[in-house]
Amino acid sequence: MPAPGSEIPAAQPIDLATALARMDVAANLRQVSGRGAGVHPLRVYKPSVPETEFNKRFPSPYRVESVSIYEADRHHWETDRSYWQFMQNFQYVSPKWGTIEIPKGFYTDFASVPPQLHSFVDDDSPIILLPSAPHDFLFTKQKDKNYTRGWIGDVQLSLTEVNEVLTEAMSFCGAEEWIRDGVFLAVEIANQGIKNEFRIGPKLL
């Protein structure tokens, strides 16, 4: 995150892998959860909501296509990760903010999770794969909004609110609270340098 096609400012957004690695979140999560480094507590996932509720939150098919390393290189993207392109529109319906629509053609690298955190969250973990899509989209600079971030239609969210969208979506995918708290802390602190590219001020809701 953010999407490769976004306008990159002097102070770039920090992706999840970098944020978590910088903060040594693995050690912090082990301390908070009381779980050892060798334990894989999230290998078996349990839905946190009924299927009907889940489908209300993620109503569209999740269809993406991988981007080859050659295409990534042509776009001058870092080739140390995988990139994906949405083959049709994808939606997350937030109970707080309404529908966030990720358009067909949108590029993302999803949540690149460092190896030291794989005992908590894998790269392809169901608890973060779908939620990373609206988060990536909200981090993308919008040309028609003076290259600012955090837009859902004509409503602009703050950095904190955008990060809350991520953890809110994770809650529907079965992420435990301590995992959500760790992820939120990482992306919130790591991206303070671009905070002013989102809405500044008190919470809207």
Backbone bond lengths (Angstrom), bond angles and torsions (degrees), N, CA, C in turn:
res aa  C-N    CA-C-N  psi(-1)  N-CA   C-N-CA  omega(-1)  CA-C   N-CA-C  phi
1 M - - - 1.429 - - 1.525 109.49 -
2 P 1.276 120.42 144.80 1.463 128.56 1.65 1.521 111.12 -80.19
3 A 1.313 116.93 -173.67 1.448 120.83 -179.76 1.517 110.60 -62.10
4 P 1.337 117.81 142.07 1.465 120.26 179.66 1.520 113.36 -57.13
5 G 1.328 118.20 -29.81 1.454 120.76 -177.75 1.511 114.80 -79.54
6 S 1.322 117.84 -1.63 1.459 119.73 -177.82 1.516 110.79 -74.00
7 E 1.322 115.48 157.41 1.456 120.62 176.17 1.531 108.43 -76.07
8 I 1.305 116.98 121.11 1.462 121.01 -175.45 1.521 110.28 -92.90
9 P 1.321 117.12 117.51 1.466 120.63 -179.72 1.524 111.05 -81.63
10 A 1.326 115.84 -179.13 1.459 119.46 178.08 1.519 110.83 -60.39
11 A 1.323 116.40 -41.44 1.454 121.11 175.98 1.524 107.66 -98.32
12 Q 1.328 116.76 104.07 1.454 120.50 -174.06 1.516 111.83 -80.36
13 P 1.338 116.98 152.44 1.458 119.59 171.03 1.525 109.11 -62.36
14 I 1.299 116.52 147.55 1.453 121.03 178.82 1.518 108.57 -97.42
15 D 1.350 117.23 126.27 1.451 118.37 -179.72 1.523 110.24 -73.56
16 L 1.332 115.13 167.56 1.458 120.75 -173.73 1.521 111.72 -61.65
17 A 1.323 117.05 -39.49 1.461 119.80 -178.92 1.519 111.13 -59.63
18 T 1.337 115.80 -47.91 1.462 120.36 -179.11 1.516 111.24 -65.66
19 A 1.328 115.45 -42.17 1.462 119.74 -179.09 1.513 111.49 -60.76
20 L 1.328 116.55 -48.58 1.451 120.46 -178.21 1.520 111.65 -66.44
21 A 1.338 116.54 -39.81 1.459 119.93 -179.19 1.527 111.36 -65.50
22 R 1.318 117.04 -41.46 1.461 121.19 -179.10 1.525 112.16 -61.93
23 M 1.316 115.13 -35.45 1.457 119.19 -174.08 1.522 113.43 -92.69
24 D 1.351 117.25 -1.16 1.463 121.57 -175.49 1.521 109.79 50.39
25 V 1.328 114.90 48.62 1.448 120.51 -177.41 1.525 111.47 -63.94
26 A 1.330 117.25 -27.59 1.460 119.39 179.54 1.518 110.34 -56.98
27 A 1.346 116.55 -46.71 1.459 120.02 179.69 1.522 111.10 -65.94
28 N 1.327 116.33 -40.89 1.462 120.22 -179.44 1.523 111.50 -64.95
29 L 1.341 116.76 -40.38 1.457 120.00 179.94 1.525 111.05 -67.20
30 R 1.332 116.78 -37.67 1.460 119.17 177.91 1.514 110.53 -63.43
31 Q 1.345 115.63 -39.10 1.459 119.70 -179.40 1.526 111.20 -67.48
32 V 1.346 115.68 -44.18 1.458 119.86 -178.39 1.516 111.57 -68.33
33 S 1.347 116.02 -42.06 1.456 119.71 -174.62 1.518 113.10 -84.43
34 G 1.343 116.09 -19.07 1.454 119.82 -177.25 1.510 112.60 74.40
35 R 1.334 116.91 19.03 1.461 121.19 -177.54 1.517 110.13 -107.10
36 G 1.290 116.84 138.24 1.461 121.74 -176.03 1.503 113.16 -75.74
37 A 1.342 114.94 166.03 1.463 121.17 -177.03 1.520 111.95 -63.85
38 G 1.348 117.36 -30.11 1.447 119.58 -177.00 1.516 114.11 -85.81
39 V 1.316 117.41 -2.35 1.456 121.33 -176.80 1.524 109.73 -90.54
40 H 1.298 116.97 140.02 1.466 121.78 178.35 1.522 108.06 -115.25
41 P 1.330 117.32 80.12 1.461 120.70 -170.29 1.513 115.03 -70.55
42 L 1.342 117.97 -17.82 1.450 119.35 -173.44 1.525 113.08 -112.88
43 R 1.329 117.64 22.53 1.459 120.13 -179.80 1.524 111.24 -69.49
44 V 1.304 117.10 -33.38 1.459 121.44 176.77 1.519 107.64 -105.10
45 Y 1.322 116.13 118.72 1.450 120.43 -174.78 1.514 111.24 -99.63
46 K 1.303 115.71 138.53 1.453 121.72 177.51 1.520 108.73 -117.76
47 P 1.322 118.17 125.61 1.473 119.77 178.27 1.527 110.58 -56.99
48 S 1.309 115.56 141.54 1.470 119.82 179.37 1.515 112.19 -95.26
49 V 1.345 116.65 -11.98 1.468 121.36 177.54 1.522 108.23 -138.51
50 P 1.333 117.53 158.39 1.469 119.71 175.51 1.530 111.03 -61.52
51 E 1.321 116.01 158.33 1.465 120.80 -177.62 1.523 111.93 -58.93
52 T 1.310 117.16 -36.60 1.471 119.50 179.75 1.522 111.11 -63.43
53 E 1.333 117.05 -40.07 1.467 121.02 178.05 1.527 110.58 -68.82
54 F 1.334 116.71 -42.24 1.464 120.99 178.24 1.525 110.53 -58.16
55 N 1.330 116.29 -43.45 1.466 120.26 -179.07 1.524 112.68 -68.67
56 K 1.326 117.67 -23.25 1.462 120.53 173.16 1.529 110.47 -70.40
57 R 1.315 116.50 -34.97 1.463 121.53 -178.09 1.527 112.25 -80.61
58 F 1.332 116.03 -34.34 1.466 121.52 179.21 1.533 107.40 -127.40
59 P 1.338 117.21 76.40 1.476 120.89 -171.15 1.526 115.36 -80.04
60 S 1.330 117.61 -13.88 1.465 119.81 -174.71 1.526 111.14 -102.51
61 P 1.331 116.82 150.67 1.471 119.81 173.85 1.527 110.10 -60.41
62 Y 1.309 114.51 145.80 1.467 121.28 -177.82 1.525 107.59 -99.92
63 R 1.319 115.60 91.89 1.454 120.51 -174.87 1.520 111.08 -119.93
64 V 1.327 114.66 112.88 1.451 120.80 179.69 1.517 109.78 -130.49
65 E 1.322 115.37 159.95 1.457 121.98 178.25 1.520 108.16 -129.38
66 S 1.313 115.99 136.64 1.464 119.28 -178.71 1.520 110.87 -70.96
67 V 1.320 114.92 148.31 1.461 122.84 177.37 1.525 107.68 -99.51
68 S 1.313 117.02 129.13 1.461 119.78 -178.54 1.523 110.65 -68.25
69 I 1.311 115.87 157.91 1.462 120.62 179.71 1.526 110.85 -63.45
70 Y 1.340 116.69 -27.41 1.467 120.56 178.87 1.524 110.61 -70.93
71 E 1.330 115.49 -41.73 1.470 119.06 177.51 1.524 110.29 -65.56
72 A 1.325 116.89 -42.33 1.465 120.55 178.42 1.518 110.50 -59.54
73 D 1.321 116.43 -41.41 1.463 120.63 179.80 1.524 111.17 -65.73
74 R 1.332 116.81 -37.20 1.475 119.99 177.88 1.523 111.44 -64.56
75 H 1.335 116.50 -30.65 1.467 120.99 177.71 1.529 111.73 -84.77
76 H 1.326 116.73 -2.36 1.469 122.28 -177.85 1.525 111.65 63.31
77 W 1.328 116.17 36.90 1.450 121.08 175.17 1.521 109.13 -92.46
78 E 1.311 116.08 153.54 1.461 120.30 175.65 1.530 108.67 -59.72
79 T 1.317 116.53 133.62 1.464 119.62 -177.30 1.531 111.87 -103.66
80 D 1.333 115.36 29.59 1.467 119.76 176.36 1.529 111.06 -98.71
81 R 1.320 117.11 12.23 1.461 121.72 -177.60 1.524 109.62 -151.73
82 S 1.317 116.14 171.51 1.457 121.14 178.74 1.521 110.34 -96.83
83 Y 1.330 115.85 143.86 1.456 121.73 175.61 1.524 108.69 -118.85
84 W 1.326 114.36 151.47 1.451 121.13 -176.25 1.520 109.14 -136.74
85 Q 1.321 115.74 151.97 1.459 121.55 177.92 1.523 109.01 -124.45
86 F 1.326 115.59 133.33 1.464 119.87 178.15 1.527 109.75 -72.47
87 M 1.324 114.88 130.13 1.461 120.84 -178.26 1.524 111.87 -90.25
88 Q 1.308 117.32 -10.72 1.456 122.44 172.01 1.520 107.66 -156.40
89 N 1.319 116.50 167.50 1.461 120.57 -179.17 1.535 110.02 -58.46
90 F 1.325 115.00 144.07 1.461 121.49 177.21 1.518 107.58 -128.59
91 Q 1.330 117.46 143.44 1.457 120.78 -176.39 1.520 112.02 -127.82
92 Y 1.322 114.10 144.14 1.461 121.14 163.92 1.526 106.09 -121.93
93 V 1.333 117.50 126.92 1.457 121.57 -179.84 1.522 108.07 -104.78
94 S 1.320 115.02 105.74 1.462 121.74 -178.99 1.530 109.54 -82.07
95 P 1.333 117.90 134.31 1.470 118.88 176.16 1.522 112.09 -65.55
96 K 1.326 116.78 -18.18 1.467 121.07 -178.44 1.523 112.60 -97.99
97 W 1.340 116.92 -41.17 1.458 120.91 -171.41 1.518 114.23 -110.71
98 G 1.317 117.71 -7.07 1.455 120.07 -179.22 1.526 111.82 86.03
99 T 1.316 115.87 -157.64 1.467 121.71 -172.74 1.525 111.74 -78.85
100 I 1.320 114.78 128.77 1.469 122.54 172.26 1.518 105.61 -112.64
101 E 1.312 116.70 114.17 1.458 120.78 -175.06 1.522 111.22 -105.52
102 I 1.306 115.22 121.99 1.464 122.34 176.53 1.526 106.01 -93.59
103 P 1.323 118.56 117.59 1.464 120.13 -171.97 1.527 113.61 -75.84
104 K 1.300 114.87 153.84 1.463 121.33 172.16 1.525 108.85 -54.87
105 G 1.319 116.92 136.30 1.455 121.27 -179.66 1.513 113.82 95.35
106 F 1.329 117.68 -9.62 1.463 122.03 179.75 1.532 109.96 -67.52
107 Y 1.330 115.69 134.36 1.462 121.63 178.40 1.523 110.54 -99.29
108 T 1.305 116.09 146.48 1.458 120.74 178.31 1.527 110.14 -151.52
109 D 1.301 116.49 157.33 1.472 120.41 169.39 1.522 109.85 -110.61
110 F 1.342 116.12 8.41 1.458 122.76 -179.68 1.530 110.51 53.90
111 A 1.330 116.90 -147.45 1.468 120.52 -176.89 1.520 108.72 -104.16
112 S 1.320 116.63 101.77 1.467 120.97 178.23 1.519 108.34 -81.65
113 V 1.318 116.02 105.33 1.462 121.39 -175.14 1.524 109.50 -97.53
114 P 1.343 118.17 128.39 1.465 121.01 -179.25 1.516 112.02 -66.85
115 P 1.352 117.55 152.20 1.467 121.61 -175.63 1.522 114.12 -54.82
116 Q 1.348 117.67 -34.84 1.467 119.61 -176.58 1.516 112.97 -66.48
117 L 1.351 116.56 -11.29 1.460 120.03 -179.88 1.523 113.14 -107.06
118 H 1.328 117.04 4.83 1.458 119.24 -175.54 1.519 113.61 -67.59
119 S 1.333 117.98 -15.30 1.465 118.78 174.73 1.525 110.88 -76.16
120 F 1.351 116.14 -10.02 1.465 120.89 179.57 1.523 111.68 -113.85
121 V 1.339 117.23 -47.82 1.465 121.44 -177.82 1.521 108.79 -141.94
122 D 1.318 117.41 116.89 1.458 121.30 175.82 1.526 110.37 -83.53
123 D 1.341 115.98 161.25 1.468 120.79 177.59 1.521 111.89 -56.23
124 D 1.330 115.84 -40.64 1.465 119.78 -176.61 1.524 112.17 -103.22
125 S 1.314 116.62 22.09 1.456 121.21 -179.29 1.523 111.05 -62.13
126 P 1.332 117.72 134.43 1.467 120.39 177.28 1.524 113.37 -60.97
127 I 1.335 117.95 -20.21 1.460 118.86 -177.19 1.523 113.13 -78.15
128 I 1.356 117.33 -12.43 1.470 117.99 -177.79 1.526 113.37 -132.97
129 L 1.328 118.47 -15.17 1.460 120.10 -174.90 1.524 112.04 -62.74
130 L 1.329 117.56 -55.96 1.463 119.99 178.54 1.528 112.43 -67.34
131 P 1.341 119.83 -43.31 1.466 119.96 179.84 1.528 114.64 -61.38
132 S 1.333 117.55 -26.16 1.458 118.63 -179.01 1.523 112.33 -68.69
133 A 1.341 117.47 -21.84 1.471 120.15 -178.54 1.529 112.76 -65.49
134 P 1.349 120.33 -53.44 1.465 118.45 177.42 1.522 112.58 -64.44
135 H 1.332 117.24 -32.16 1.466 120.13 178.84 1.521 110.28 -65.20
136 D 1.336 116.83 -45.62 1.464 120.88 176.40 1.527 110.83 -58.55
137 F 1.321 115.89 -45.32 1.466 120.01 -177.84 1.520 111.26 -61.70
138 L 1.337 117.68 -42.89 1.465 121.03 -179.27 1.523 112.21 -70.41
139 F 1.327 117.49 -20.18 1.460 121.24 176.21 1.525 112.27 -82.72
140 T 1.312 117.01 -11.93 1.456 120.62 -177.17 1.524 110.97 -77.28
141 K 1.326 116.13 135.31 1.467 120.64 178.46 1.525 109.74 -71.58
142 Q 1.320 115.92 132.96 1.460 121.75 -178.08 1.529 110.17 -99.98
143 K 1.326 115.27 119.89 1.464 120.06 -177.35 1.523 112.08 -61.65
144 D 1.352 116.93 -37.60 1.460 119.59 -177.58 1.525 112.65 -81.39
145 K 1.322 117.02 2.84 1.468 122.11 177.43 1.525 110.26 -121.93
146 N 1.323 115.39 38.12 1.467 121.79 179.35 1.530 112.14 57.49
147 Y 1.338 115.37 36.71 1.470 122.49 176.24 1.531 112.68 57.77
148 T 1.327 116.09 35.53 1.461 120.65 175.18 1.531 109.03 -100.71
149 R 1.324 115.88 174.62 1.464 121.78 -173.33 1.529 111.10 -121.18
150 G 1.326 114.92 168.19 1.459 120.55 171.43 1.512 115.44 89.13
151 W 1.333 117.86 22.08 1.461 120.10 -172.61 1.520 113.51 -93.39
152 I 1.339 115.51 129.25 1.456 123.63 167.51 1.522 105.31 -117.93
153 G 1.305 116.67 98.00 1.461 120.33 -172.83 1.518 109.58 64.30
154 D 1.321 117.00 -122.55 1.465 121.27 179.37 1.526 112.79 -99.89
155 V 1.301 116.69 11.26 1.470 121.53 178.84 1.525 109.24 -106.52
156 Q 1.334 115.54 126.74 1.463 119.87 179.15 1.522 110.05 -103.69
157 L 1.324 116.27 129.62 1.453 122.15 178.50 1.523 110.76 -94.91
158 S 1.309 115.64 158.67 1.463 121.42 172.95 1.521 108.62 -80.20
159 L 1.325 116.73 168.23 1.464 121.46 175.89 1.525 110.48 -55.97
160 T 1.326 116.63 -45.31 1.458 120.81 -179.69 1.518 111.28 -61.13
161 E 1.320 117.37 -43.11 1.461 120.85 -179.93 1.522 111.54 -65.16
162 V 1.334 117.11 -38.85 1.463 120.61 177.22 1.525 110.52 -63.19
163 N 1.331 116.94 -41.47 1.458 120.22 178.46 1.527 111.56 -68.55
164 E 1.326 116.39 -29.66 1.466 120.17 175.18 1.529 111.30 -69.82
165 V 1.331 116.88 -29.73 1.471 120.06 174.52 1.524 109.28 -60.28
166 L 1.331 116.65 -43.11 1.464 121.26 179.31 1.522 111.58 -59.41
167 T 1.324 116.42 -51.02 1.468 118.97 -175.65 1.530 111.70 -73.23
168 E 1.334 116.91 -29.92 1.463 119.99 174.86 1.530 109.52 -62.66
169 A 1.331 116.57 -47.08 1.462 120.76 179.31 1.530 110.70 -63.88
170 M 1.322 116.91 -37.46 1.463 120.76 177.54 1.525 111.35 -61.83
171 S 1.326 116.73 -33.05 1.467 119.68 -178.64 1.524 111.42 -63.63
172 F 1.340 117.69 -32.92 1.463 120.93 178.61 1.527 111.63 -75.83
173 C 1.328 115.83 -18.18 1.466 120.99 -177.56 1.526 112.58 -96.09
174 G 1.324 117.45 4.86 1.454 120.33 174.89 1.510 116.31 99.09
175 A 1.328 118.67 8.88 1.465 120.96 -179.80 1.518 110.85 -73.65
176 E 1.308 116.61 130.29 1.456 120.76 177.16 1.528 110.21 -69.92
177 E 1.319 115.77 158.19 1.464 121.08 -174.90 1.518 112.29 -59.74
178 W 1.327 118.19 -40.35 1.468 119.92 -176.93 1.526 111.87 -67.11
179 I 1.354 116.92 -31.15 1.461 120.44 175.15 1.524 109.57 -70.19
180 R 1.324 116.64 -44.83 1.467 120.57 179.51 1.521 110.72 -60.67
181 D 1.320 117.16 -41.45 1.463 120.82 -179.98 1.524 111.19 -63.15
182 G 1.330 116.67 -40.34 1.461 119.81 179.96 1.508 112.54 -66.67
183 V 1.326 116.57 -42.67 1.460 121.18 178.67 1.529 110.60 -65.17
184 F 1.344 116.54 -43.96 1.463 120.21 179.35 1.526 110.67 -60.16
185 L 1.313 116.76 -46.82 1.461 120.76 -178.43 1.521 111.08 -59.69
186 A 1.329 116.05 -41.80 1.463 120.23 -178.09 1.523 112.10 -63.33
187 V 1.340 117.32 -51.73 1.460 119.27 -175.95 1.526 111.93 -73.50
188 E 1.323 117.28 -27.91 1.463 120.40 179.61 1.528 110.94 -68.93
189 I 1.308 116.68 -50.20 1.467 120.80 -176.97 1.525 110.87 -70.35
190 A 1.328 117.07 -42.59 1.459 120.45 -174.58 1.520 113.08 -65.75
191 N 1.344 118.03 -25.59 1.464 120.77 -175.24 1.529 114.21 -104.61
192 Q 1.313 117.27 18.99 1.462 119.90 178.44 1.533 112.17 -60.74
193 G 1.323 117.04 -26.21 1.465 120.72 -178.77 1.519 113.63 -66.10
194 I 1.329 118.27 -20.57 1.472 120.73 178.46 1.526 111.40 -115.81
195 K 1.305 116.24 18.57 1.464 120.98 -177.45 1.517 112.25 -55.89
196 N 1.340 116.75 -35.54 1.467 120.20 -176.88 1.525 113.13 -74.88
197 E 1.327 118.47 -3.72 1.464 120.63 175.61 1.532 110.82 -87.33
198 F 1.306 116.74 -6.48 1.454 123.16 172.70 1.529 107.65 -103.85
199 R 1.330 118.25 -177.82 1.452 119.58 177.69 1.520 109.75 -68.90
200 I 1.316 115.61 137.30 1.458 121.30 176.12 1.522 107.51 -105.93
201 G 1.318 115.64 132.39 1.459 118.20 178.28 1.507 111.01 137.66
202 P 1.340 116.88 -176.18 1.480 121.32 -178.25 1.516 111.36 -66.49
203 K 1.321 116.07 161.70 1.458 121.71 178.43 1.526 110.17 -58.90
204 L 1.340 115.24 144.62 1.452 119.83 -179.95 1.525 111.93 -77.71
205 L 1.337 116.68 -33.96 1.472 120.79 -179.11 1.511 110.32 -125.17
